[in-house]
Amino acid sequence: MDETVLVVGGGGREHAIARALASSDAELYACSENRNPGIDALVEGFRSVETTDPEAVVSYAKAVGATLAVVGPEAPLAAGVVDALDDAGIYAFGPRQAEARIETDKAFQRRFMAENDVPGCPEFETFVDPEAACDYIDDSEEDLVIKPAGLTGGKGVKVIGDQVTPEEGKTYIRESGYDRIVLEERLIGEEFTVQAVVAAGSVETAPAVQDHKRAYEGDEGPNTGGMGSYTAPTYELPFMTEEEYADAVGIVESTVDALEGYKGILYGQFMLTTEGPKVVEFNARFGDPEAMNTLPVLETDFLDVLVAAREGAPVPELEFAERATVCKYAVPAGYPDDPEAGAEVTVDEESVAELADDSGEALLYYASVDARDDGVFTTTSRSFAVVGIADSIADAEEIAEEALALAGEEGLRSRHDIGKADLVQSRIDHMAELRGN
């Protein structure tokens, strides 16, 4: 049967999802709070809706005759949008509200891992009383990580001994207003992500990705939603072994087994330590920017994946091109603490597209911008990303840099060090030092 797919969300991740589906026979529609011009160019129709309003999303899905839906961001998952679509007879690729708690409630996430003997869980405690949390910091002999239990868009975590002092950490807890706090051991190593497609109890994983959360070059500044990321031509990253990648996959599989009935994407963020991978957190959807690294090199038809999931069949084996990718975001001035919204964004899409040749290609993904009749304008989040694809990380990085320059960064800024040889080598050296090599 012909499929009509609704993409819910308007960021870079959703642009990547829409592009992955655009080459199929599906008829595409989209809805989000902002009008993403990249998605707009790929779909038959768009409606501006609050994506956390289940009734509004279902209403539009019915209006366009959607047979499938893909829910991109975490907030609609937390609001029960998947539940509402499923209940309306429209198969939604994503976890229902209860299963999405693996991301949306970090206290639940840690308890779930501990109770189900999921490997890779760090030592942790949860608190509803801010003063009890502060006392725990005082009593701890080790540095801790402070995590709000709910969603914060990747910007709420504070690391004692790295980002804040113990006293600053306690002040943050007291002034934050968060109703629950998770305190857990600080993990030392290198972070990476493994994204898994899950349906009918089957799990298929993508190549590992390393995101760069810090706002400024050299891993300085506050955490962001992600300034960019890279993959290698292999499933593992240069600082990892094949066995370590397999261990991370094993943790994802153990989590899926314990969740029972989970469908959609399960994204494991790991810290590679001297004891192997440990779980930093789980997300219940594609990463942003990680979707822009993995979906462009996915050779399996993504529509086939969605249809198999709807039919209750195992996920088709995912095949990925043996190519490296480097993604770099352009963000508004002041991002993430005091971003300037409303500035016009002018992007030279044609020049970026013309970079493609036998050695590689460049892709451009719009993110949290708003397309209006008088132009495209910044919001308070990331504006657009470029992705370089080539046979090596170094070549992909060069393409991404050239694409940034051609796209135009006026009024925006980027982390130009992502994917560069010296930064990648520093990750390799860091793990070698920790291992005692």
Secondary structure in CASP SS format (residue, H / E / C, confidence):
PFRMAT SS
TARGET T0000
AUTHOR 0000-0000-0000
METHOD secondary structure of the structure
MODEL  1
M C 1.00
D C 1.00
E C 1.00
T E 1.00
V E 1.00
L E 1.00
V E 1.00
V E 1.00
G C 1.00
G C 1.00
G C 1.00
G H 1.00
R H 1.00
E H 1.00
H H 1.00
A H 1.00
I H 1.00
A H 1.00
R H 1.00
A H 1.00
L H 1.00
A H 1.00
S C 1.00
S C 1.00
D C 1.00
A C 1.00
E E 1.00
L E 1.00
Y E 1.00
A E 1.00
C E 1.00
S E 1.00
E C 1.00
N C 1.00
R C 1.00
N C 1.00
P H 1.00
G H 1.00
I H 1.00
D H 1.00
A C 1.00
L C 1.00
V C 1.00
E C 1.00
G E 1.00
F E 1.00
R E 1.00
S E 1.00
V C 1.00
E C 1.00
T C 1.00
T C 1.00
D C 1.00
P H 1.00
E H 1.00
A H 1.00
V H 1.00
V H 1.00
S H 1.00
Y H 1.00
A H 1.00
K H 1.00
A H 1.00
V H 1.00
G C 1.00
A C 1.00
T C 1.00
L E 1.00
A E 1.00
V E 1.00
V E 1.00
G C 1.00
P C 1.00
E H 1.00
A H 1.00
P H 1.00
L H 1.00
A H 1.00
A C 1.00
G C 1.00
V H 1.00
V H 1.00
D H 1.00
A H 1.00
L H 1.00
D H 1.00
D H 1.00
A C 1.00
G C 1.00
I C 1.00
Y E 1.00
A E 1.00
F E 1.00
G C 1.00
P C 1.00
R C 1.00
Q H 1.00
A H 1.00
E H 1.00
A H 1.00
R H 1.00
I H 1.00
E H 1.00
T H 1.00
D C 1.00
K H 1.00
A H 1.00
F H 1.00
Q H 1.00
R H 1.00
R H 1.00
F H 1.00
M H 1.00
A H 1.00
E H 1.00
N C 1.00
D C 1.00
V C 1.00
P C 1.00
G C 1.00
C C 1.00
P C 1.00
E C 1.00
F E 1.00
E E 1.00
T E 1.00
F E 1.00
V C 1.00
D C 1.00
P H 1.00
E H 1.00
A H 1.00
A H 1.00
C H 1.00
D H 1.00
Y H 1.00
I H 1.00
D H 1.00
D H 1.00
S C 1.00
E C 1.00
E C 1.00
D C 1.00
L E 1.00
V E 1.00
I E 1.00
K E 1.00
P E 1.00
A C 1.00
G C 1.00
L C 1.00
T C 1.00
G C 1.00
G C 1.00
K C 1.00
G C 1.00
V C 1.00
K E 1.00
V E 1.00
I E 1.00
G C 1.00
D C 1.00
Q C 1.00
V E 1.00
T C 1.00
P H 1.00
E H 1.00
E H 1.00
G H 1.00
K H 1.00
T H 1.00
Y H 1.00
I H 1.00
R H 1.00
E H 1.00
S H 1.00
G C 1.00
Y C 1.00
D C 1.00
R C 1.00
I E 1.00
V E 1.00
L E 1.00
E E 1.00
E E 1.00
R C 1.00
L C 1.00
I C 1.00
G C 1.00
E E 1.00
E E 1.00
F E 1.00
T E 1.00
V E 1.00
Q E 1.00
A E 1.00
V E 1.00
V E 1.00
A E 1.00
A C 1.00
G C 1.00
S E 1.00
V E 1.00
E E 1.00
T E 1.00
A C 1.00
P C 1.00
A C 1.00
V E 1.00
Q E 1.00
D E 1.00
H C 1.00
K C 1.00
R E 1.00
A E 1.00
Y E 1.00
E C 1.00
G C 1.00
D C 1.00
E E 1.00
G E 1.00
P E 1.00
N E 1.00
T C 1.00
G C 1.00
G C 1.00
M C 1.00
G E 1.00
S E 1.00
Y E 1.00
T E 1.00
A C 1.00
P C 1.00
T C 1.00
Y C 1.00
E C 1.00
L C 1.00
P C 1.00
F C 1.00
M C 1.00
T C 1.00
E H 1.00
E H 1.00
E H 1.00
Y H 1.00
A H 1.00
D H 1.00
A H 1.00
V H 1.00
G H 1.00
I H 1.00
V H 1.00
E H 1.00
S H 1.00
T H 1.00
V H 1.00
D H 1.00
A H 1.00
L H 1.00
E C 1.00
G C 1.00
Y C 1.00
K C 1.00
G E 1.00
I E 1.00
L E 1.00
Y E 1.00
G E 1.00
Q E 1.00
F E 1.00
M E 1.00
L E 1.00
T E 1.00
T C 1.00
E C 1.00
G E 1.00
P E 1.00
K E 1.00
V E 1.00
V E 1.00
E E 1.00
F E 1.00
N E 1.00
A C 1.00
R C 1.00
F C 1.00
G C 1.00
D C 1.00
P C 1.00
E H 1.00
A H 1.00
M H 1.00
N H 1.00
T H 1.00
L H 1.00
P H 1.00
V H 1.00
L E 1.00
E C 1.00
T C 1.00
D C 1.00
F H 1.00
L H 1.00
D H 1.00
V H 1.00
L H 1.00
V H 1.00
A H 1.00
A H 1.00
R H 1.00
E C 1.00
G C 1.00
A C 1.00
P C 1.00
V C 1.00
P C 1.00
E C 1.00
L C 1.00
E C 1.00
F E 1.00
A C 1.00
E C 1.00
R C 1.00
A E 1.00
T E 1.00
V E 1.00
C E 1.00
K E 1.00
Y E 1.00
A E 1.00
V E 1.00
P E 1.00
A C 1.00
G C 1.00
Y C 1.00
P C 1.00
D C 1.00
D C 1.00
P C 1.00
E C 1.00
A C 1.00
G C 1.00
A C 1.00
E E 1.00
V C 1.00
T C 1.00
V C 1.00
D C 1.00
E H 1.00
E H 1.00
S H 1.00
V H 1.00
A H 1.00
E C 1.00
L C 1.00
A C 1.00
D E 1.00
D C 1.00
S C 1.00
G E 1.00
E E 1.00
A E 1.00
L E 1.00
L E 1.00
Y E 1.00
Y E 1.00
A C 1.00
S C 1.00
V E 1.00
D E 1.00
A E 1.00
R E 1.00
D C 1.00
D C 1.00
G E 1.00
V E 1.00
F E 1.00
T E 1.00
T C 1.00
T C 1.00
S C 1.00
R C 1.00
S C 1.00
F E 1.00
A E 1.00
V E 1.00
V E 1.00
G E 1.00
I E 1.00
A E 1.00
D C 1.00
S C 1.00
I H 1.00
A H 1.00
D H 1.00
A H 1.00
E H 1.00
E H 1.00
I H 1.00
A H 1.00
E H 1.00
E H 1.00
A H 1.00
L H 1.00
A H 1.00
L H 1.00
A H 1.00
G C 1.00
E C 1.00
E C 1.00
G C 1.00
L E 1.00
R E 1.00
S C 1.00
R C 1.00
H C 1.00
D C 1.00
I C 1.00
G C 1.00
K C 1.00
A H 1.00
D H 1.00
L H 1.00
V H 1.00
Q H 1.00
S H 1.00
R H 1.00
I H 1.00
D H 1.00
H H 1.00
M H 1.00
A H 1.00
E H 1.00
L H 1.00
R H 1.00
G C 1.00
N C 1.00
END
